[in-house]
Amino acid sequence: MSTPQFPSKLPKVGTTIFTTMSALASQHQAVNLGQGFPDFGCDPRLVDAVTAAMQAGHNQYPPMTGMPQLREAVAAKMEALYGRRYDANAEITITAGATQAILTAILATVHAGDEVIVLDPCYDSYVPNIELAGGKAVRVPLTPGSFRPDFAKIAAAITPRTRLLIINSPHNPSATIWSDAEMRELEDLLAPTNVLLISDEVYEHMVYDGQLHQSAARFAGLAARAFIVSSFGKTYHVTGWKVGTVAAPTALTAEFRKVHQFNVFTVNTPMQLGLASYMQDPAPYLELPAFYQAKRDLFSQGLQGSRLRLLPSAGTYFTCADISSVSELGEAEFCEWLVKEHGVAAIPLSAFYGDGFDQRVVRFCFAKKDDTLREAVQRLRRL
Ligand SMILES: Cc1ncc(COP(=O)(O)O)c(C=O)c1O
């Protein structure tokens, strides 16, 4: 019996470079600085809190919107850090990671034929999500070299069909962060429009050198139109747990939840309870910048004097490197060569662009044990 043929919903989506590089990394026993996840464990207190919730019998469906304790903890944290009070009942929803939060926000707002502006390079789920909703992704490049937002280009891309703009700070893959002035400029630009915003803030607690994370929550004009997305996976070194949050004004949250309830309905109970109890202590997220800044510095200082030119990393657990004085190869070929010949996996920035733009820059993830980073440095210094 043959399987019936049908037109693909995502005909352009194939195997991603992340899968390819991870396979090559394991085949060549490489130090994997490609995919963005820690190679160290989380705080055992967090595992204990989840285990305690399971053992206490909290194993049935939680409320559709998420456990109240966790929503309240998120609302309290956002108020303390960003000065905006979100109503834990009406404005905070717990999701299956940021990925589901972003998909659900897009499905809830984008109608067939609507345009959604994304800023290239961008996280790889945005554009397929927009296409699944029947929308049209409009790719506006960040300024090559600096990765700063180009407001003239964003303004020029806004049309009466623009439903949504997606921003991401701290930014994967460039490791840049938006400044207060840039957030204000965006606020002014969007003020006369009906454009909604998804602010992907999964790296909100990874901002370095004493800078502040400029959450959309800090800006009234942005908060009023924004789904602010975050991820416990990034903050607490548990990317495999896939638990995230969305904060949005009541009217946006109501539409979000209409889709959420028929999308995943809810997110597993013991993880939510464990996270709620662990969040009572703010130290783990307040200490995260120092923890990751030390890793960033170990990696970048180790590569000083090498032929890789590291670009500044102001946030996220990534740092980018200019490869032009190491090799004539394009980014993707360079990454293949690097993993096969030198045993270090990295990701080409071109993977985050719609048109495969190649600026001879690759991304390394430094969310790794110090020993892993030292080993990578040793191998990379041989280039
Ligand atoms: C910018 C960005 N957004 C969203 C996600 C997805 O987060 P989660 O694992 O919580 O779904 C990631 C993960 O790499 C990311 O880098």
PDBQT file of the ligand as one rigid body, heavy atoms in Angstrom, charges set to zero:
ROOT
HETATM    1  C1  LIG A 401      16.173  33.208  20.338  1.00  0.00    +0.000 C 
HETATM    2  C2  LIG A 401      15.553  31.951  20.822  1.00  0.00    +0.000 A 
HETATM    3  N1  LIG A 401      14.228  31.898  20.981  1.00  0.00    +0.000 NA
HETATM    4  C3  LIG A 401      13.599  30.787  21.422  1.00  0.00    +0.000 A 
HETATM    5  C4  LIG A 401      14.315  29.649  21.725  1.00  0.00    +0.000 A 
HETATM    6  C5  LIG A 401      13.575  28.417  22.189  1.00  0.00    +0.000 C 
HETATM    7  O1  LIG A 401      13.528  28.294  23.561  1.00  0.00    +0.000 OA
HETATM    8  P1  LIG A 401      12.863  27.007  24.254  1.00  0.00    +0.000 P 
HETATM    9  O2  LIG A 401      13.904  25.958  24.339  1.00  0.00    +0.000 OA
HETATM   10  O3  LIG A 401      12.394  27.493  25.584  1.00  0.00    +0.000 OA
HETATM   11  O4  LIG A 401      11.730  26.583  23.384  1.00  0.00    +0.000 OA
HETATM   12  C6  LIG A 401      15.710  29.649  21.577  1.00  0.00    +0.000 A 
HETATM   13  C7  LIG A 401      16.488  28.428  21.860  1.00  0.00    +0.000 C 
HETATM   14  O5  LIG A 401      17.579  28.247  21.370  1.00  0.00    +0.000 OA
HETATM   15  C8  LIG A 401      16.340  30.828  21.107  1.00  0.00    +0.000 A 
HETATM   16  O6  LIG A 401      17.669  30.888  20.939  1.00  0.00    +0.000 OA
ENDROOT
TORSDOF 0
